Amino acid sequence: MIAARLNITEYTNKVLNMIKVKFDLKDKSEALNKFTNMFGEEIVEKEAKDEYIKELIEIDKKHLRRYGNRKMTLKELDKLCEVS
């Protein structure tokens, strides 16, 4: 955790208090963290966890073992996406 001393506007204070009440949080620090988790990805992407990356790599390896470098035709793609 990083400790920070912040100067916030009255409106920001009201928003943090409402988040604190709505989600039954202990303090404004938790409210600020909740707000950031809810809306932060619109600005900054979260880093992927190692387990997730390993799972994606394994899925890719299984796919390559099963299908190789086979390409899908546009007709097959349309069928898969249920496009007429």
MARLUM-554355 format. One line per 8 residues: their letters; for each residue x, y, z of C-alpha. Coordinates in pm, whole numbers, plus 32768, in hexadecimal, padded with zeros to 4 digits. Example, Ala and Ser with C-alpha at 12.3 -4.5 7.8 and 13.67 -1.06 7.14 Angstrom:
# residues 2
AS = 84CE:7E3E:830C ~ 8557:7F96:82CA
# end
This chain:
# residues 84
MIAARLNI = 8000:8000:8000 ~ 8065:8165:7FC1 ~ 800F:8271:80BE ~ 7FAA:83C1:802F ~ 7F25:8506:80B5 ~ 7E28:859B:7FC3 ~ 7D75:86E5:7F9A ~ 7C1D:869B:7F0B
TEYTNKVL = 7AF7:8775:7EAA ~ 79B1:877A:7F69 ~ 7909:86BE:7E4B ~ 7A15:85AE:7E50 ~ 79E3:8590:7FC5 ~ 786B:855D:7F92 ~ 78A6:8458:7E83 ~ 799B:8397:7F5C
NMIKVKFD = 78A9:83A4:8082 ~ 778F:831C:7FA8 ~ 786B:8201:7F27 ~ 78D4:81B7:808B ~ 7768:819B:80FB ~ 76EC:80E2:7FC6 ~ 77F4:7FD1:7FDC ~ 780D:7FCE:815A
LKDKSEAL = 797D:802C:815E ~ 7A4F:8091:828C ~ 7AE5:81D4:820E ~ 7B1D:82BA:80E5 ~ 7C5A:81FF:8085 ~ 7B89:80C8:8043 ~ 7A8A:81A0:7F8D ~ 7B97:8233:7EAF
NKFTNMFG = 7C20:80D6:7E64 ~ 7AC0:805A:7E13 ~ 7A83:8181:7D2B ~ 7BD0:8144:7C7F ~ 7B84:7FD2:7C4F ~ 7A2F:8027:7BBF ~ 7A9E:8132:7AC8 ~ 7C19:8123:7AAA
EEIVEKEA = 7C23:802F:7987 ~ 7B89:813B:78A8 ~ 7CD2:81F6:78CD ~ 7DDD:80F5:792C ~ 7DD0:7F81:78E0 ~ 7E11:7E96:7A02 ~ 7F3D:7DB3:79E6 ~ 7EED:7C48:799C
KDEYIKEL = 7F3E:7B4E:7AAC ~ 8046:7A45:7A63 ~ 7F43:792D:7A89 ~ 7E68:79CC:797E ~ 7F89:79F2:788B ~ 7FF5:7887:78C5 ~ 7E8F:7815:7886 ~ 7E82:78D8:773D
IEIDKKHL = 7FCD:7844:76CE ~ 7F4D:76E4:771C ~ 7E0A:7723:765B ~ 7ED8:779D:7534 ~ 7FB9:7668:7540 ~ 7E8A:757E:754B ~ 7DEF:7634:7425 ~ 7F2F:761B:7358
RRYGNRKM = 7F51:74A7:73A8 ~ 7DEB:746A:733D ~ 7DD2:754D:720C ~ 7F36:75AC:71B1 ~ 7F49:76E3:70D8 ~ 7E02:7693:7024 ~ 7D49:77C9:6FB2 ~ 7BD3:77FD:6FC6
TLKELDKL = 7B13:7860:6E91 ~ 7A28:7988:6E98 ~ 7907:7895:6E69 ~ 7975:77CF:6F9D ~ 7999:7911:7064 ~ 783D:7985:6FFD ~ 77AE:7835:7067 ~ 7863:7846:71B4
CEVS = 77E3:79A9:71F2 ~ 7685:7949:7178 ~ 768B:7A4A:7061 ~ 75AC:79FA:6F39
# end
